[in-house]
Amino acid sequence: MNGQGRLAAWGIGLAALVALPFVYRDPYHLHILVLILIWSFAYTSWSMMGRFGLVSLGHGGFMGIGAYVTALLWNHLGLSPWIGIPISMAAAGALAMIVGYPCFRFRITGHYFVLVTLALSGIVLQVITATRDYTGGSLGYTPNRATGNKLLALQFDDKITWYLIALGVWLFGIVVWHWVDRSMARYALEAISEDEDAAAAAGVDVTAEKLKITLLSALMTALAGAIYCQYQMFITPDTVSGIAVSLQMVFAAIVGGLFVSLGPTVGAVITILLAETLRIGFGTKAVGWDNLVYGVLLVLFIIFLPKGILGSLLDRLKPQRKVPRAHEQEAVQIARPGT
């Protein structure tokens, strides 16, 4: 598909998505769509790093910071989420820099980097749980309901409003993904993922490039946590933070297609529908089963479908380049006597 055809397809698809809630108003299905869009944005945020070999298991921590800091500032200081969300994003970004700089500066990579980010996610979860007097601990936390201007409090009862907000956030994530994909930073990060020493010898500032993509990913993930909190109006450490959330991000991005912009969205459809199916079919008996299924499927996809569902599908749809036969190769050689 050429550039104009691709733009036309995107335009038609976005128009259909915008029109959807005005045509189909079922509250439950709109709720599922909102969750898919919000989590798609979170998974896309993780894929910003993951696609360049920076496998982080700390993004559950960034999402938890975005959710809890926004809610705490609203409940205790009366700060509107319009102010609280940027503050929570700045807090997540600062934490990403504090952890990321020494890792990148001293070449902590591979399995060791994964372990550091795993510890980060666990620490954030424990802090949220331990400060139960403020955060509610494992019992969860609820932002105060607005008594006045709901726009100021970023609280809406209408599913259509939240659907359009989630759609805008999701689209923002896709735009940022493509911006990174078409920037010079992409080539620098790909060179770093292949060979850090060679990239540094070619003039790439390895530490700076890694910090930039880490900061961007952390900021977007914190935004996803804040939006999720404002929509659900109830959060717990297990739903927005911790290792399980980080593993869910890894699973969704890889299964959907890590190197395709819509891959994390496909992963979100799978994770949300799986969680809802288990909840409706088994209720409290299936608590934690989704993580078990994620782990099994992740292993199977890494072995048999490493490019994910969407990535593998696009590969199959690409026209195969025709390999010239022997006599055709001879004809080419005759036509090019100098070769």
C-alpha positions as CSV (number, residue, x, y, z in Angstrom):
1,M,0.0,0.0,0.0
2,N,1.4,3.4,-1.0
3,G,1.6,6.5,1.2
4,Q,-1.7,8.0,0.1
5,G,-3.5,4.7,0.5
6,R,-2.2,4.3,4.0
7,L,-3.3,7.8,5.0
8,A,-6.7,7.1,3.5
9,A,-7.0,3.9,5.5
10,W,-6.0,5.6,8.7
11,G,-8.5,8.5,8.0
12,I,-11.4,6.1,7.4
13,G,-10.5,4.0,10.4
14,L,-10.3,7.0,12.7
15,A,-13.6,8.4,11.4
16,A,-15.2,5.1,12.2
17,L,-13.8,5.0,15.7
18,V,-15.0,8.6,16.4
19,A,-18.5,7.8,15.1
20,L,-18.7,4.4,16.9
21,P,-20.0,5.6,20.4
22,F,-22.7,7.8,18.8
23,V,-24.0,4.8,16.8
24,Y,-23.5,2.0,19.3
25,R,-24.2,3.1,22.9
26,D,-24.1,-0.1,25.0
27,P,-22.4,1.0,28.3
28,Y,-20.6,-2.3,28.9
29,H,-19.1,-2.6,25.5
30,L,-18.0,1.1,25.6
31,H,-16.4,0.4,28.9
32,I,-14.4,-2.5,27.4
33,L,-13.3,-0.3,24.5
34,V,-12.2,2.5,26.9
35,L,-10.1,-0.1,28.8
36,I,-8.6,-1.4,25.6
37,L,-7.6,2.1,24.4
38,I,-6.1,3.1,27.8
39,W,-4.1,-0.1,28.1
40,S,-3.1,0.1,24.4
41,F,-1.5,3.4,25.2
42,A,0.3,1.9,28.2
43,Y,1.6,-1.0,26.1
44,T,2.7,1.4,23.3
45,S,4.6,3.3,26.0
46,W,6.5,0.2,27.0
47,S,7.2,-0.7,23.4
48,M,9.1,2.6,22.9
49,M,11.9,1.0,24.9
50,G,11.3,-2.7,24.3
51,R,11.6,-2.5,20.5
52,F,15.2,-1.3,21.0
53,G,16.2,-4.1,23.3
54,L,15.7,-2.2,26.5
55,V,13.5,-4.7,28.3
56,S,12.1,-3.1,31.4
57,L,10.1,-4.7,34.1
58,G,9.7,-1.4,36.0
59,H,6.9,0.2,34.0
60,G,4.4,-1.0,36.5
61,G,6.1,1.3,38.9
62,F,5.8,4.3,36.6
63,M,2.1,3.5,36.0
64,G,1.5,3.3,39.7
65,I,3.2,6.6,40.3
66,G,1.0,8.3,37.7
67,A,-2.2,6.9,39.2
68,Y,-1.4,7.4,42.9
69,V,0.3,10.7,42.8
70,T,-2.6,12.2,40.8
71,A,-5.2,10.8,43.2
72,L,-3.3,11.8,46.3
73,L,-2.7,15.4,45.2
74,W,-6.4,15.7,44.5
75,N,-7.6,14.2,47.8
76,H,-5.1,15.8,50.1
77,L,-4.2,19.1,48.5
78,G,-7.2,19.7,46.3
79,L,-4.9,20.0,43.2
80,S,-6.9,19.4,40.0
81,P,-5.8,16.4,37.9
82,W,-4.9,18.9,35.2
83,I,-2.1,19.9,37.5
84,G,-1.6,16.6,39.3
85,I,-1.1,14.6,36.1
86,P,2.0,16.7,34.9
87,I,3.4,16.4,38.5
88,S,2.9,12.7,38.5
89,M,4.6,12.4,35.1
90,A,7.5,14.5,36.3
91,A,7.8,12.2,39.4
92,A,7.9,9.1,37.2
93,G,10.4,10.8,34.8
94,A,12.7,11.7,37.7
95,L,12.6,8.2,39.0
96,A,13.4,6.9,35.5
97,M,16.4,9.2,35.3
98,I,17.6,8.2,38.8
99,V,17.5,4.5,38.0
100,G,18.4,4.8,34.3
101,Y,21.5,7.0,34.4
102,P,23.7,4.8,36.5
103,C,22.5,1.7,34.6
104,F,23.4,3.3,31.2
105,R,26.5,5.1,32.4
106,F,28.1,1.9,33.8
107,R,26.8,-0.3,31.0
108,I,24.3,-2.4,33.1
109,T,22.6,-4.1,30.2
110,G,20.8,-7.3,29.4
111,H,19.7,-9.5,32.2
112,Y,21.2,-7.2,34.8
113,F,19.1,-4.2,33.5
114,V,16.0,-6.4,33.6
115,L,16.7,-7.3,37.3
116,V,17.2,-3.6,38.2
117,T,13.9,-2.6,36.7
118,L,12.2,-5.6,38.3
119,A,13.4,-4.4,41.7
120,L,12.2,-0.9,40.9
121,S,8.7,-2.2,40.2
122,G,8.7,-4.2,43.4
123,I,9.9,-1.2,45.5
124,V,7.1,1.1,44.2
125,L,4.5,-1.6,44.9
126,Q,5.9,-2.1,48.5
127,V,5.9,1.7,49.1
128,I,2.3,2.0,48.0
129,T,1.3,-0.9,50.2
130,A,3.3,0.2,53.2
131,T,2.0,3.7,53.3
132,R,-1.6,2.5,53.8
133,D,-2.5,5.5,56.0
134,Y,-2.3,7.6,52.8
135,T,-2.8,5.2,49.9
136,G,-5.2,2.7,51.4
137,G,-2.6,0.0,51.0
138,S,-3.9,-3.3,49.5
139,L,-7.5,-2.2,50.2
140,G,-7.3,0.3,47.3
141,Y,-7.8,4.0,47.0
142,T,-10.6,6.1,45.6
143,P,-10.3,9.7,44.4
144,N,-12.8,12.1,46.0
145,R,-15.9,12.7,43.9
146,A,-16.2,16.2,42.6
147,T,-18.9,18.4,44.0
148,G,-18.5,21.2,41.5
149,N,-16.9,21.5,38.1
150,K,-16.4,17.9,36.9
151,L,-14.2,19.1,34.0
152,L,-11.8,20.6,36.5
153,A,-11.8,17.3,38.4
154,L,-11.5,15.3,35.2
155,Q,-14.4,13.2,36.3
156,F,-17.2,12.2,33.9
157,D,-20.1,9.9,34.2
158,D,-20.7,9.6,30.4
159,K,-19.0,6.7,28.7
160,I,-19.0,8.5,25.4
161,T,-16.9,11.3,26.9
162,W,-14.4,8.9,28.4
163,Y,-14.3,6.9,25.1
164,L,-13.3,10.0,23.2
165,I,-10.7,11.0,25.8
166,A,-9.2,7.4,25.7
167,L,-9.3,7.5,21.9
168,G,-7.3,10.8,21.9
169,V,-4.7,9.4,24.3
170,W,-4.4,6.2,22.2
171,L,-3.9,8.3,19.0
172,F,-1.3,10.4,20.7
173,G,0.6,7.3,21.6
174,I,0.5,6.1,18.0
175,V,1.7,9.5,16.7
176,V,4.6,9.4,19.2
177,W,5.5,5.9,18.1
178,H,5.7,6.9,14.5
179,W,7.6,10.1,15.3
180,V,10.3,8.0,17.1
181,D,10.2,5.4,14.2
182,R,11.0,8.1,11.6
183,S,13.5,10.1,13.6
184,M,17.2,9.8,13.6
185,A,17.0,8.6,17.2
186,R,15.6,5.3,15.8
187,Y,18.8,4.6,13.9
188,A,21.0,5.5,16.9
189,L,19.0,3.2,19.2
190,E,19.1,0.4,16.7
191,A,22.8,0.7,16.4
192,I,23.1,0.7,20.2
193,S,20.9,-2.4,20.5
194,E,23.2,-4.2,18.0
195,D,26.6,-3.1,19.4
196,E,27.1,-0.4,22.0
197,D,30.8,-0.1,21.4
198,A,30.5,0.2,17.6
199,A,27.7,2.8,18.0
200,A,29.8,4.9,20.4
201,A,32.8,4.6,18.0
202,A,30.5,6.0,15.3
203,G,29.7,9.1,17.4
204,V,26.5,8.0,19.1
205,D,26.0,9.3,22.7
206,V,24.9,5.9,24.0
207,T,23.9,7.1,27.5
208,A,22.0,10.2,26.3
209,E,20.0,8.2,23.7
210,K,19.0,5.6,26.2
211,L,18.0,8.2,28.7
212,K,15.9,10.0,26.2
213,I,13.8,7.0,25.2
214,T,13.6,5.8,28.8
215,L,12.3,9.2,29.9
216,L,9.7,9.3,27.1
217,S,8.5,5.8,27.9
218,A,8.2,6.6,31.6
219,L,6.3,9.8,31.1
220,M,3.8,8.2,28.8
221,T,3.3,5.2,31.1
222,A,2.6,7.6,34.0
223,L,0.0,9.4,31.9
224,A,-1.6,6.0,31.2
225,G,-1.8,5.3,34.9
226,A,-3.3,8.7,35.7
227,I,-6.0,8.4,33.0
228,Y,-6.8,4.9,34.2
229,C,-7.3,6.1,37.7
230,Q,-9.5,9.0,36.7
231,Y,-11.7,6.7,34.6
232,Q,-12.0,3.8,37.1
233,M,-12.2,6.1,40.2
234,F,-10.7,3.2,42.2
235,I,-7.2,1.8,42.1
236,T,-5.2,-0.9,44.0
237,P,-1.5,-1.6,44.0
238,D,-2.1,-4.8,42.0
239,T,-4.1,-3.2,39.2
240,V,-1.8,-0.3,38.4
241,S,1.6,-1.2,39.8
242,G,3.9,-4.0,40.6
243,I,5.6,-6.8,38.7
244,A,2.3,-8.3,37.4
245,V,1.4,-5.1,35.5
246,S,4.9,-4.9,34.1
247,L,4.8,-8.5,32.8
248,Q,1.4,-7.8,31.3
249,M,2.9,-4.9,29.3
250,V,5.7,-7.2,28.1
251,F,3.2,-9.9,27.1
252,A,0.8,-7.6,25.2
253,A,3.5,-5.8,23.3
254,I,5.3,-9.0,22.2
255,V,2.2,-11.0,21.4
256,G,0.6,-8.2,19.4
257,G,3.8,-7.2,17.6
258,L,6.6,-5.3,19.1
259,F,7.8,-3.6,15.9
260,V,4.4,-2.6,14.6
261,S,2.6,0.6,15.8
262,L,-0.7,-1.2,16.2
263,G,0.9,-4.3,17.7
264,P,0.4,-3.2,21.4
265,T,-3.3,-2.4,20.5
266,V,-3.8,-6.0,19.3
267,G,-2.1,-7.1,22.6
268,A,-4.5,-5.0,24.6
269,V,-7.5,-6.5,22.8
270,I,-6.2,-10.0,23.8
271,T,-5.4,-9.1,27.5
272,I,-8.6,-7.2,28.2
273,L,-10.9,-9.8,26.6
274,L,-9.0,-12.6,28.3
275,A,-9.4,-10.9,31.7
276,E,-13.1,-10.3,31.1
277,T,-13.7,-13.8,29.9
278,L,-12.1,-15.3,33.0
279,R,-13.9,-12.8,35.3
280,I,-17.4,-13.5,33.8
281,G,-16.8,-17.3,33.4
282,F,-15.1,-18.1,36.7
283,G,-15.5,-15.1,39.0
284,T,-13.3,-15.1,42.0
285,K,-12.1,-18.6,41.3
286,A,-10.0,-17.3,38.4
287,V,-8.1,-14.6,40.3
288,G,-4.5,-14.7,39.0
289,W,-5.2,-17.1,36.2
290,D,-4.7,-14.3,33.6
291,N,-1.0,-14.0,34.7
292,L,-0.6,-17.8,34.3
293,V,-2.1,-17.7,30.8
294,Y,0.1,-14.6,29.9
295,G,3.2,-16.5,30.9
296,V,2.4,-19.7,28.9
297,L,1.4,-17.7,25.8
298,L,4.4,-15.5,26.0
299,V,6.8,-18.5,26.0
300,L,4.9,-20.0,23.0
301,F,4.9,-16.7,21.0
302,I,8.6,-16.1,21.6
303,I,9.3,-19.6,20.3
304,F,6.9,-20.0,17.4
305,L,5.8,-16.4,16.5
306,P,8.5,-14.0,17.6
307,K,7.2,-11.1,15.5
308,G,3.8,-11.3,17.2
309,I,0.4,-11.6,15.6
310,L,0.3,-8.4,13.7
311,G,4.0,-8.4,12.7
312,S,3.7,-12.0,11.3
313,L,0.5,-11.2,9.5
314,L,2.1,-8.1,7.8
315,D,5.1,-10.3,6.8
316,R,2.8,-12.7,5.1
317,L,0.9,-10.0,3.2
318,K,4.1,-8.4,1.9
319,P,4.7,-9.4,-1.8
320,Q,7.6,-11.8,-2.1
321,R,10.5,-10.7,-4.3
322,K,10.8,-13.0,-7.3
323,V,14.1,-14.9,-7.4
324,P,15.3,-15.0,-11.1
325,R,15.8,-18.4,-12.6
326,A,19.2,-19.5,-13.9
327,H,18.6,-18.5,-17.5
328,E,17.3,-15.2,-16.4
329,Q,20.4,-14.6,-14.4
330,E,22.5,-15.5,-17.5
331,A,20.5,-12.9,-19.5
332,V,21.3,-10.3,-16.9
333,Q,25.0,-11.1,-17.1
334,I,24.9,-10.9,-20.9
335,A,23.1,-7.5,-20.7
336,R,25.9,-6.3,-18.3
337,P,29.1,-7.5,-19.9
338,G,31.1,-5.4,-17.4
339,T,30.0,-7.4,-14.4
